[in-house]
């Protein structure tokens, strides 16, 4: 501080100098591309025609007027709900079991975390093999159990999205388990013992003691899960590339397909801008929750 004063710099000026490098990186990597994408959404830019013209809100009108886009929105909502709620519930159950401290709990915790470190593309290929109609593990097991063993799990619109949700659940369960286990270990044992002395059973202890104590971290984890699933791309694309019949096409896949299959960069930027608005809404909730938790 004294050296800064001798050089004629106030504490505020020093603070500004310290944030300039980070601010420059943010503007270069995030802010400028985002603003450029918004600008592009008002043009007819393609990867085939070098000429670009301003078209106003024409892209937005075409996107919202496209019935396939509404289907994509619905698929995205279903995927986000399923891929967030299912691993959260299973992760909570598994965290409660591990928190009991049974013999081998530390080993099981380490084994569970393996799923989390496997690349998403590898997980996609793994589950594509499991659900394969001809030589998949699932159909093979069903055949041995006497059931139908030729179901095209990834080739049917009624089951494809469920398969992707199951794969995403398997991938993200360790993430939910780790955070929820940390929250469980912060719950006061004295409160649980007091509730049991008052005659409360396991369910009463869970709903009246554990859940209120973990409310902030649960909301935080759910919001982070929703934001992550809204951005998710690799599993649906690796497993079924958005098919069959767009049954697993989410907003992330729609942006990719519009830009690099249909070559329409302007319309892809439009979908990306709409996608960013959804992400911003949940990110705002996330930041508010972080502030409340602090």
Rosetta silent file (secondary structure, phi, psi, omega in degrees, C-alpha in Angstrom):
SEQUENCE: XXXXXXXXXXXXXXXXXXXXXXXXXXXXXXXXXXXXXXXXXXXXXXXXXXXXXXXXXXXXXXXXXXXXXXXXXXXXXXXXXXXXXXXXXXXXXXXXXXXXXXXXXXXXXXXXXXXXXXXXXXXXXXXXXXXXXXXXXXXXXXXXXXXXXXXXXXXXXXXXXXXXXXXXXXXXXXXXXXXXXXXXXXXXXXXXXXXXXXXXXXXXXXXXXXXXXXXXXXXXXXXXXXXXXXXXXXXXXXXXXXXXXXXXXXXXXXXXXXXXXXXXXXXXXXXXXXXXXXXXXXXXXXXXXXXXXX
SCORE:     score description
SCORE:     0.000 S_00000001
   1 L     0.000  -44.454 -177.178    0.000    0.000    0.000 S_00000001
   2 H   -65.655  -38.064  178.621    2.770    2.414    0.985 S_00000001
   3 H   -65.984  -37.742  178.799    4.663    1.721   -2.249 S_00000001
   4 H   -64.146  -39.337  179.671    1.505    2.382   -4.266 S_00000001
   5 H   -66.284  -38.301  179.104    1.008    5.712   -2.522 S_00000001
   6 H   -64.199  -32.625  179.226    4.615    6.680   -3.242 S_00000001
   7 L   -84.582   -0.983  178.509    4.028    5.953   -6.922 S_00000001
   8 L    83.534   17.833  179.728    0.850    8.043   -6.905 S_00000001
   9 L  -104.997  130.923  175.036   -1.560    5.077   -7.297 S_00000001
  10 L   -82.296  167.266  178.387   -4.649    4.753   -5.154 S_00000001
  11 H   -62.302  -35.432  178.841   -6.002    1.399   -3.974 S_00000001
  12 H   -65.107  -41.694  179.316   -8.874    1.739   -6.451 S_00000001
  13 H   -66.239  -37.988  177.012   -6.485    2.265   -9.350 S_00000001
  14 H   -63.333  -41.481  178.052   -4.453   -0.762   -8.300 S_00000001
  15 H   -61.409  -41.168  178.777   -7.653   -2.834   -8.223 S_00000001
  16 H   -63.373  -42.207  179.146   -8.544   -1.690  -11.740 S_00000001
  17 H   -63.046  -35.249 -178.333   -5.083   -2.641  -13.000 S_00000001
  18 H   -70.860  -31.310 -177.821   -5.397   -6.091  -11.454 S_00000001
  19 H   -89.288   -9.563 -178.152   -8.700   -6.895  -13.171 S_00000001
  20 H   -59.859  -46.192 -180.000   -7.646   -5.642  -16.621 S_00000001
  21 H   -59.977  -46.680  178.859   -5.950   -8.940  -17.714 S_00000001
  22 H   -63.759  -39.339  179.040   -8.940  -11.059  -16.681 S_00000001
  23 H   -65.561  -38.696  178.921  -11.354   -8.572  -18.237 S_00000001
  24 H   -64.728  -41.743  178.448   -9.402   -8.588  -21.495 S_00000001
  25 H   -64.870  -42.740  179.115   -9.494  -12.398  -21.655 S_00000001
  26 H   -60.817  -44.167 -178.320  -13.239  -12.400  -20.901 S_00000001
  27 H   -67.813  -35.726 -177.480  -13.963   -9.865  -23.627 S_00000001
  28 H   -74.480  -43.038 -171.983  -11.808  -11.706  -26.183 S_00000001
  29 H   -90.130  -33.638 -172.481  -12.995  -15.257  -25.536 S_00000001
  30 H  -114.092  -57.491 -170.839  -16.613  -14.782  -24.378 S_00000001
  31 H   -65.956  -49.408 -177.855  -18.082  -11.314  -24.785 S_00000001
  32 H   -63.001  -47.155  176.716  -16.939  -10.473  -28.321 S_00000001
  33 H   -60.765  -35.354  179.151  -17.964  -13.867  -29.848 S_00000001
  34 H   -66.196  -45.507  178.197  -21.334  -13.617  -28.083 S_00000001
  35 H   -63.986  -38.746  178.919  -22.002  -10.110  -29.407 S_00000001
  36 H   -65.877  -35.796  177.585  -20.844  -11.205  -32.877 S_00000001
  37 H   -66.585  -40.525  177.025  -23.253  -14.177  -32.740 S_00000001
  38 H   -62.571  -43.493  178.041  -26.142  -11.858  -31.866 S_00000001
  39 H   -61.227  -42.055 -178.560  -25.167   -9.591  -34.772 S_00000001
  40 H   -64.856  -28.722 -178.088  -24.956  -12.609  -37.079 S_00000001
  41 L   -66.881  -15.153  177.778  -28.467  -13.712  -36.069 S_00000001
  42 L   -99.225   16.358 -179.765  -29.835  -10.671  -37.902 S_00000001
  43 E  -126.232  171.649  177.268  -28.129  -11.625  -41.178 S_00000001
  44 L  -103.679   30.817 -176.086  -28.490  -14.332  -43.843 S_00000001
  45 L   -60.616  134.258  175.121  -24.862  -15.441  -43.539 S_00000001
  46 E  -130.894  168.905  177.790  -24.123  -18.929  -44.831 S_00000001
  47 L   -88.923   -0.069  179.870  -20.954  -20.970  -45.272 S_00000001
  48 L  -102.762  -46.463 -177.355  -21.629  -21.257  -49.013 S_00000001
  49 L   -96.684  120.062 -179.057  -22.403  -17.690  -50.073 S_00000001
  50 L   -69.936  -19.907 -178.947  -19.730  -15.151  -49.065 S_00000001
  51 L   -80.757  136.607 -178.606  -22.180  -12.246  -49.346 S_00000001
  52 L  -124.263  134.437  179.965  -24.051  -11.327  -46.171 S_00000001
  53 L  -125.701  148.005  176.128  -27.184   -9.175  -45.936 S_00000001
  54 E   -76.461  127.142 -177.502  -29.063   -7.740  -42.979 S_00000001
  55 L  -121.584    7.930  178.287  -32.480   -9.424  -42.673 S_00000001
  56 L    65.584 -132.965 -177.604  -33.741   -8.049  -39.372 S_00000001
  57 L   -93.537   18.532 -178.189  -35.926  -10.442  -37.386 S_00000001
  58 H   -61.013  -42.874  179.319  -36.554  -12.741  -40.351 S_00000001
  59 H   -61.760  -41.574 -179.898  -34.433  -15.537  -38.856 S_00000001
  60 H   -65.300  -40.192  178.466  -36.277  -15.307  -35.536 S_00000001
  61 H   -64.423  -41.468  179.764  -39.646  -15.423  -37.306 S_00000001
  62 H   -67.780  -38.798 -179.192  -38.598  -18.494  -39.309 S_00000001
  63 H   -66.603  -49.124 -178.975  -37.187  -20.261  -36.244 S_00000001
  64 H   -71.557  -22.324  177.064  -40.246  -19.691  -34.061 S_00000001
  65 H   -84.815   -8.374 -179.564  -42.524  -20.494  -36.994 S_00000001
  66 L   -82.566  117.844  179.925  -40.798  -23.827  -37.594 S_00000001
  67 H   -61.732  -27.655  178.122  -42.817  -26.663  -35.948 S_00000001
  68 H   -67.044  -31.036  179.490  -39.603  -28.686  -35.648 S_00000001
  69 H   -68.571  -39.925  176.572  -38.123  -25.969  -33.441 S_00000001
  70 H   -62.787  -37.826  175.859  -41.028  -26.226  -31.003 S_00000001
  71 H   -64.470  -39.951  178.034  -40.441  -29.985  -30.945 S_00000001
  72 H   -62.730  -40.825  177.356  -36.758  -29.329  -30.267 S_00000001
  73 H   -61.275  -44.710  179.199  -37.687  -27.050  -27.377 S_00000001
  74 H   -64.199  -41.290  177.619  -39.931  -29.756  -25.930 S_00000001
  75 H   -63.347  -40.209  178.464  -37.230  -32.406  -26.345 S_00000001
  76 H   -61.928  -44.129  179.178  -34.718  -30.137  -24.636 S_00000001
  77 H   -61.685  -45.387  179.817  -37.076  -29.608  -21.693 S_00000001
  78 H   -63.234  -42.605  179.383  -37.712  -33.353  -21.360 S_00000001
  79 H   -63.614  -45.082 -178.571  -34.006  -34.133  -21.572 S_00000001
  80 H   -63.705  -43.442  179.655  -33.080  -31.486  -18.996 S_00000001
  81 H   -63.485  -49.653 -178.048  -35.774  -32.626  -16.554 S_00000001
  82 H   -65.930  -44.190 -176.040  -34.929  -36.314  -16.898 S_00000001
  83 H   -77.110   -6.737  175.002  -31.156  -35.889  -16.959 S_00000001
  84 H  -103.235  -47.146 -175.836  -31.288  -33.652  -13.880 S_00000001
  85 H   -69.411  -44.384 -175.354  -33.950  -35.268  -11.696 S_00000001
  86 H   -63.916  -51.485  177.998  -32.938  -38.917  -12.187 S_00000001
  87 H   -67.559  -27.867  177.438  -29.222  -38.608  -11.289 S_00000001
  88 H   -65.342  -47.371 -179.034  -30.108  -36.204   -8.471 S_00000001
  89 H   -64.426  -48.999  179.938  -32.486  -38.704   -6.861 S_00000001
  90 H   -65.329  -37.639  177.788  -30.172  -41.672   -7.362 S_00000001
  91 H   -65.408  -36.285  177.947  -27.167  -39.629   -6.275 S_00000001
  92 H   -67.453  -43.711  178.731  -28.981  -38.581   -3.104 S_00000001
  93 H   -61.757  -44.795 -178.648  -29.927  -42.175   -2.279 S_00000001
  94 H   -68.046  -36.428  177.726  -26.366  -43.353   -2.910 S_00000001
  95 H   -65.097  -39.782  178.556  -24.923  -40.464   -0.878 S_00000001
  96 H   -63.631  -41.132  178.967  -27.179  -41.352    2.075 S_00000001
  97 H   -65.164  -44.469  179.799  -26.006  -44.979    1.896 S_00000001
  98 H   -66.752  -29.206 -179.258  -22.334  -43.995    1.715 S_00000001
  99 L   -71.652  -12.132  178.808  -22.823  -41.564    4.581 S_00000001
 100 L   -71.741  -18.026  176.696  -23.731  -44.484    6.854 S_00000001
 101 L    74.170   33.398  179.106  -20.048  -45.365    7.005 S_00000001
 102 L   -72.675  166.660 -178.448  -20.388  -49.090    6.310 S_00000001
 103 L   -64.778  126.999 -177.903  -17.331  -51.207    5.654 S_00000001
 104 L    90.170    5.555 -178.670  -15.991  -50.515    2.182 S_00000001
 105 H   -63.785  -39.040  179.854  -17.824  -47.188    1.813 S_00000001
 106 H   -64.010  -40.941  178.639  -14.605  -45.336    0.943 S_00000001
 107 H   -64.484  -44.134 -179.401  -13.795  -47.891   -1.760 S_00000001
 108 H   -64.906  -34.511  177.722  -17.312  -47.691   -3.215 S_00000001
 109 H   -64.365  -43.346  178.568  -17.110  -43.913   -3.265 S_00000001
 110 H   -64.901  -40.768  178.637  -13.898  -44.076   -5.280 S_00000001
 111 H   -63.468  -40.689 -179.314  -15.342  -46.639   -7.695 S_00000001
 112 H   -61.720  -35.457 -176.305  -18.441  -44.474   -8.213 S_00000001
 113 L   -72.138  -11.785 -179.962  -16.326  -41.471   -9.197 S_00000001
 114 H   -60.017  -40.119 -179.353  -14.784  -43.373  -12.124 S_00000001
 115 H   -55.680  -35.144 -173.595  -17.849  -42.619  -14.277 S_00000001
 116 H   -69.021  -30.008 -174.002  -17.278  -38.922  -13.821 S_00000001
 117 H   -93.919   -5.499  177.329  -13.761  -38.880  -15.270 S_00000001
 118 L   -76.297  133.722  179.016  -14.554  -40.912  -18.401 S_00000001
 119 L   -57.594  144.277 -177.858  -14.862  -38.656  -21.501 S_00000001
 120 H   -59.788  -36.616  179.597  -18.429  -38.081  -22.646 S_00000001
 121 H   -63.953  -41.374  178.327  -17.706  -39.388  -26.149 S_00000001
 122 H   -63.883  -39.411  177.672  -16.435  -42.694  -24.739 S_00000001
 123 H   -64.269  -39.281  178.260  -19.559  -42.972  -22.579 S_00000001
 124 H   -60.790  -45.458  178.154  -21.706  -42.329  -25.640 S_00000001
 125 H   -65.982  -37.364  179.289  -20.039  -45.170  -27.579 S_00000001
 126 H   -60.849  -48.566 -177.995  -20.287  -47.455  -24.538 S_00000001
 127 H   -75.277  -25.117  172.707  -24.042  -46.960  -24.147 S_00000001
 128 H   -64.326  -37.886  177.226  -24.583  -47.156  -27.909 S_00000001
 129 H   -68.715  -40.271  179.475  -23.062  -50.618  -27.707 S_00000001
 130 H   -62.367  -42.343 -176.298  -25.243  -51.538  -24.714 S_00000001
 131 L   -91.208    5.121 -177.933  -28.447  -50.443  -26.491 S_00000001
 132 L   -59.437  138.810 -174.758  -27.473  -51.802  -29.912 S_00000001
 133 L   -72.395  -30.521 -173.403  -30.343  -53.735  -31.524 S_00000001
 134 L   -93.932  -45.466 -175.508  -28.217  -56.526  -33.032 S_00000001
 135 L  -130.050   24.000 -178.555  -25.378  -57.206  -30.608 S_00000001
 136 L   -71.879  151.951 -179.936  -26.186  -55.010  -27.630 S_00000001
 137 H   -65.702  -40.369 -177.503  -25.644  -56.172  -24.059 S_00000001
 138 H   -62.334  -48.325  178.454  -29.166  -55.233  -23.001 S_00000001
 139 H   -63.950  -35.677  177.132  -30.846  -57.301  -25.724 S_00000001
 140 H   -63.054  -41.594  177.758  -28.488  -60.180  -24.979 S_00000001
 141 H   -66.222  -40.234  179.634  -29.495  -60.149  -21.315 S_00000001
 142 H   -65.193  -36.560  177.534  -33.191  -59.978  -22.228 S_00000001
 143 H   -63.532  -41.953  179.934  -32.803  -62.966  -24.530 S_00000001
 144 H   -67.515  -27.535  178.916  -31.247  -65.036  -21.755 S_00000001
 145 L   -86.181    0.212  178.084  -34.106  -64.044  -19.453 S_00000001
 146 L    90.358    9.514 -179.342  -36.618  -65.226  -22.053 S_00000001
 147 L   -98.290 -174.804  178.516  -37.741  -61.780  -23.228 S_00000001
 148 L   -69.965  131.554 -176.464  -37.595  -60.011  -26.577 S_00000001
 149 L  -119.509   22.803 -179.304  -34.002  -59.568  -27.620 S_00000001
 150 L  -129.167   27.871 -178.297  -34.260  -57.597  -30.835 S_00000001
 151 L   -76.293  130.381  177.239  -35.554  -54.222  -29.639 S_00000001
 152 L   -87.786   81.739 -173.721  -34.052  -51.218  -31.459 S_00000001
 153 L   -59.986  -40.790 -178.941  -33.720  -49.046  -28.362 S_00000001
 154 L   -90.330   -4.036 -179.288  -31.937  -46.218  -30.170 S_00000001
 155 L  -102.982    4.145 -179.734  -33.973  -46.620  -33.352 S_00000001
 156 L  -115.051  136.288  179.198  -37.395  -45.916  -31.848 S_00000001
 157 L   -65.813  -22.636 -177.998  -38.710  -42.454  -31.091 S_00000001
 158 L   -80.130  -19.162 -175.873  -40.398  -43.811  -27.966 S_00000001
 159 L  -122.481  -14.637 -173.104  -37.192  -45.073  -26.337 S_00000001
 160 H   -62.138  -47.141 -178.625  -34.259  -43.132  -27.843 S_00000001
 161 H   -64.794  -38.468  177.773  -34.508  -40.114  -25.535 S_00000001
 162 H   -61.510  -39.342  178.280  -34.890  -42.371  -22.497 S_00000001
 163 H   -62.610  -42.337  179.101  -31.701  -44.199  -23.501 S_00000001
 164 H   -65.392  -40.239  178.046  -29.801  -40.903  -23.726 S_00000001
 165 H   -63.001  -40.800  178.880  -31.159  -39.835  -20.314 S_00000001
 166 H   -63.787  -42.735  178.232  -30.024  -43.148  -18.800 S_00000001
 167 H   -63.130  -42.184  178.574  -26.543  -42.689  -20.260 S_00000001
 168 H   -66.190  -36.357  177.348  -26.393  -39.113  -18.940 S_00000001
 169 H   -63.237  -45.038  178.662  -27.579  -40.335  -15.533 S_00000001
 170 H   -61.074  -36.771 -179.175  -24.814  -42.930  -15.418 S_00000001
 171 H   -71.116  -41.695 -170.006  -22.293  -40.234  -16.335 S_00000001
 172 H   -98.405   -8.668  179.595  -23.435  -37.577  -13.845 S_00000001
 173 H   -54.214  -43.722  178.589  -24.516  -39.665  -10.840 S_00000001
 174 H   -60.390  -35.335 -179.938  -21.009  -39.439   -9.251 S_00000001
 175 H   -63.671  -47.406  178.397  -21.082  -35.633   -9.564 S_00000001
 176 H   -64.802  -42.475 -179.063  -24.392  -35.374   -7.714 S_00000001
 177 H   -59.551  -43.953 -176.704  -23.297  -37.977   -5.174 S_00000001
 178 H   -63.076  -45.871 -179.287  -20.078  -36.121   -4.347 S_00000001
 179 H   -69.472  -41.645 -178.790  -21.778  -32.776   -3.704 S_00000001
 180 H   -69.361  -35.012  176.694  -24.727  -34.268   -1.838 S_00000001
 181 H   -65.026  -39.468  175.120  -22.435  -36.412    0.306 S_00000001
 182 H   -62.423  -39.527  176.762  -20.529  -33.290    1.251 S_00000001
 183 H   -66.962  -38.724  179.217  -23.801  -31.624    2.206 S_00000001
 184 H   -63.444  -37.478 -178.857  -24.903  -34.640    4.258 S_00000001
 185 L   -71.451  -12.095  175.914  -21.668  -34.589    6.229 S_00000001
 186 L   -94.039   -2.786  178.495  -22.437  -31.006    7.191 S_00000001
 187 L   -75.534  135.474 -178.390  -25.816  -31.893    8.741 S_00000001
 188 L   -67.382  122.298  177.032  -25.801  -31.669   12.525 S_00000001
 189 H   -69.108  -28.245  179.177  -25.919  -35.125   14.122 S_00000001
 190 H   -63.224  -39.685  178.486  -27.276  -33.549   17.310 S_00000001
 191 H   -65.674  -39.545  178.584  -30.415  -32.452   15.474 S_00000001
 192 H   -65.842  -43.407  179.636  -30.939  -35.937   14.071 S_00000001
 193 H   -64.664  -38.488  178.601  -30.458  -37.542   17.484 S_00000001
 194 H   -65.182  -39.454  178.311  -32.860  -35.032   19.047 S_00000001
 195 H   -65.310  -39.184  178.816  -35.462  -35.824   16.379 S_00000001
 196 H   -67.666  -34.828  177.775  -35.078  -39.552   17.014 S_00000001
 197 H   -66.203  -28.542  177.398  -35.502  -39.000   20.762 S_00000001
 198 L   -82.606    2.641  176.245  -38.783  -37.234   19.940 S_00000001
 199 L    95.637   10.723 -179.148  -39.939  -40.387   18.118 S_00000001
 200 L   -76.502  137.183  176.498  -39.158  -39.378   14.544 S_00000001
 201 L   -87.191 -171.465 -178.055  -38.460  -42.196   12.090 S_00000001
 202 H   -60.852  -44.019 -178.524  -36.070  -42.205    9.131 S_00000001
 203 H   -65.425  -41.327  178.370  -38.518  -40.420    6.814 S_00000001
 204 H   -64.456  -41.562  178.030  -39.328  -37.722    9.390 S_00000001
 205 H   -63.094  -38.144 -178.831  -35.633  -37.160   10.045 S_00000001
 206 H   -68.424  -47.474 -174.925  -35.017  -36.870    6.325 S_00000001
 207 H   -77.776  -31.857 -173.848  -37.856  -34.456    5.550 S_00000001
 208 H   -99.854  -16.569 -177.931  -37.721  -32.365    8.738 S_00000001
 209 H  -120.499  -55.736 -172.954  -33.994  -32.267    9.494 S_00000001
 210 H   -69.580  -50.424 -177.761  -31.802  -33.295    6.571 S_00000001
 211 H   -60.841  -46.860  177.210  -33.675  -31.599    3.702 S_00000001
 212 H   -60.844  -35.305 -179.868  -34.009  -28.197    5.474 S_00000001
 213 H   -70.508  -28.051 -177.380  -30.317  -28.328    6.404 S_00000001
 214 L  -105.377   11.916 -173.837  -29.339  -29.109    2.792 S_00000001
 215 H   -56.444  -48.083 -176.667  -31.887  -26.882    1.069 S_00000001
 216 H   -63.122  -45.691 -177.411  -29.367  -24.352   -0.260 S_00000001
 217 H   -70.668  -31.958  177.085  -26.917  -26.898   -1.589 S_00000001
 218 H   -65.361  -45.888  178.724  -29.718  -28.971   -3.144 S_00000001
 219 H   -62.947  -41.383  179.748  -31.084  -25.964   -5.027 S_00000001
 220 H   -61.157  -45.235 -179.603  -27.556  -25.006   -6.059 S_00000001
 221 H   -65.603  -42.094  179.720  -26.830  -28.494   -7.394 S_00000001
 222 H   -63.502  -42.815  179.459  -30.141  -28.675   -9.265 S_00000001
 223 H   -65.664  -42.292  176.877  -29.602  -25.302  -10.939 S_00000001
 224 H   -62.460  -38.336  177.435  -26.038  -26.260  -11.915 S_00000001
 225 H   -64.475  -41.947  178.636  -27.380  -29.537  -13.288 S_00000001
 226 H   -63.077  -46.249  179.711  -30.026  -27.763  -15.363 S_00000001
 227 H   -61.157  -43.655  179.585  -27.465  -25.321  -16.787 S_00000001
 228 H   -63.661  -40.638 -179.184  -25.092  -28.183  -17.607 S_00000001
 229 H   -73.838  -29.502  174.916  -27.790  -30.242  -19.322 S_00000001
 230 H   -64.137  -29.544 -179.452  -29.012  -27.259  -21.333 S_00000001
 231 H   -92.131   -8.350 -168.858  -25.500  -27.041  -22.793 S_00000001
 232 L   -66.663  139.662 -176.128  -24.985  -30.782  -23.167 S_00000001
 233 L  -135.164  -42.795 -164.633  -24.081  -32.035  -26.625 S_00000001
 234 H   -65.079  -42.534 -177.516  -21.738  -35.017  -26.741 S_00000001
 235 H   -66.653  -51.861  178.649  -23.965  -37.896  -25.514 S_00000001
 236 H   -59.675  -35.537 -177.986  -27.049  -37.236  -27.704 S_00000001
 237 H   -75.348  -42.508 -179.189  -24.830  -36.607  -30.700 S_00000001
 238 H   -66.444  -38.951 -175.046  -22.506  -39.569  -30.166 S_00000001
 239 H   -78.424  -46.482 -173.925  -25.326  -42.023  -29.482 S_00000001
 240 H  -139.720    1.850  179.529  -27.959  -41.063  -32.089 S_00000001
 241 L    52.744   37.655  176.898  -26.949  -37.723  -33.639 S_00000001
 242 L    86.911   -8.290 -178.758  -30.280  -36.205  -32.656 S_00000001
 243 L   -95.023 -172.895   -3.991  -32.386  -38.986  -34.197 S_00000001
 244 L   -81.210  146.295  179.887  -34.423  -40.921  -34.881 S_00000001
 245 L    52.204   41.148  176.643  -36.851  -38.407  -36.427 S_00000001
 246 L    63.184   21.893 -177.241  -35.356  -35.640  -34.252 S_00000001
 247 L   -69.116  -22.142  179.426  -36.487  -37.487  -31.117 S_00000001
 248 L  -120.695   17.545  179.582  -33.255  -36.583  -29.294 S_00000001
 249 L   -78.523  112.325  176.390  -32.496  -33.259  -30.980 S_00000001
 250 L  -100.830  178.724 -177.879  -31.847  -30.657  -28.286 S_00000001
 251 H   -61.828  -36.969  179.796  -30.967  -26.992  -28.736 S_00000001
 252 H   -64.061  -42.179  178.078  -27.243  -27.738  -28.687 S_00000001
 253 H   -69.379  -36.268  178.990  -27.604  -30.275  -31.507 S_00000001
 254 H   -61.762  -41.082  178.049  -29.937  -27.933  -33.401 S_00000001
 255 H   -62.860  -47.054 -178.725  -27.277  -25.206  -33.386 S_00000001
 256 H   -62.991  -47.408 -177.607  -24.607  -27.615  -34.625 S_00000001
 257 H   -65.134  -40.150 -179.978  -26.799  -29.164  -37.328 S_00000001
 258 H   -65.151  -38.189 -176.774  -28.061  -25.794  -38.587 S_00000001
 259 H   -79.344  -44.554 -169.633  -24.550  -24.388  -38.822 S_00000001
 260 H  -110.290   -0.471  171.643  -22.531  -27.344  -40.122 S_00000001
 261 L  -113.329  -42.000  177.684  -25.112  -29.458  -41.931 S_00000001
 262 L   -93.422   -8.662  176.906  -27.436  -26.819  -43.365 S_00000001
 263 L    63.826   17.003 -178.298  -24.584  -24.266  -43.594 S_00000001
 264 E   -97.696   92.079 -177.012  -26.860  -21.496  -42.308 S_00000001
 265 H   -70.098  -35.464  179.981  -24.703  -19.554  -39.862 S_00000001
 266 H   -64.483  -45.581 -179.904  -27.250  -16.764  -39.437 S_00000001
 267 H   -70.896  -34.891  176.329  -30.063  -19.110  -38.437 S_00000001
 268 H   -63.760  -39.313  177.166  -27.687  -21.122  -36.227 S_00000001
 269 H   -65.563  -32.953  176.901  -26.729  -17.895  -34.461 S_00000001
 270 H   -64.437  -48.972  178.084  -30.445  -17.194  -33.967 S_00000001
 271 H   -61.831  -40.215  178.496  -31.020  -20.567  -32.314 S_00000001
 272 H   -63.755  -36.809  177.891  -27.853  -20.042  -30.274 S_00000001
 273 H   -66.206  -43.502  176.412  -29.069  -16.651  -29.076 S_00000001
 274 H   -62.041  -42.051  177.331  -32.403  -18.135  -27.964 S_00000001
 275 H   -59.865  -43.013 -179.565  -30.467  -20.941  -26.293 S_00000001
 276 H   -64.679  -33.371  177.757  -28.263  -18.375  -24.501 S_00000001
 277 H   -63.727  -42.996  176.917  -31.362  -16.598  -23.142 S_00000001
 278 H   -61.517  -44.714  179.633  -32.510  -19.851  -21.507 S_00000001
 279 H   -62.690  -38.699 -179.050  -29.047  -20.388  -20.066 S_00000001
 280 H   -63.850  -37.984  179.545  -28.945  -16.814  -18.778 S_00000001
 281 H   -61.684  -47.654 -179.878  -32.222  -17.294  -16.889 S_00000001
 282 H   -72.636  -32.408  176.865  -30.940  -20.344  -15.032 S_00000001
 283 H   -65.253  -36.094  177.234  -27.506  -18.791  -14.559 S_00000001
 284 H   -63.192  -43.554  177.108  -29.181  -15.816  -12.887 S_00000001
 285 H   -62.213  -40.233  179.689  -30.965  -18.177  -10.489 S_00000001
 286 H   -61.631  -46.534 -179.573  -27.648  -19.948   -9.873 S_00000001
 287 H   -64.967  -38.316  176.601  -25.842  -16.709   -9.033 S_00000001
 288 H   -63.751  -39.607 -179.780  -28.645  -15.621   -6.710 S_00000001
 289 H   -67.879  -39.432  177.177  -28.483  -18.979   -4.953 S_00000001
 290 H   -61.913  -41.893  178.441  -24.709  -18.705   -4.579 S_00000001
 291 H   -63.075  -43.235  178.982  -25.148  -15.249   -3.072 S_00000001
 292 H   -66.081  -36.323  179.718  -27.798  -16.501   -0.647 S_00000001
 293 H   -66.292  -41.369  178.386  -25.607  -19.470    0.312 S_00000001
 294 L   -64.852    0.000    0.000  -22.660  -17.178    1.066 S_00000001
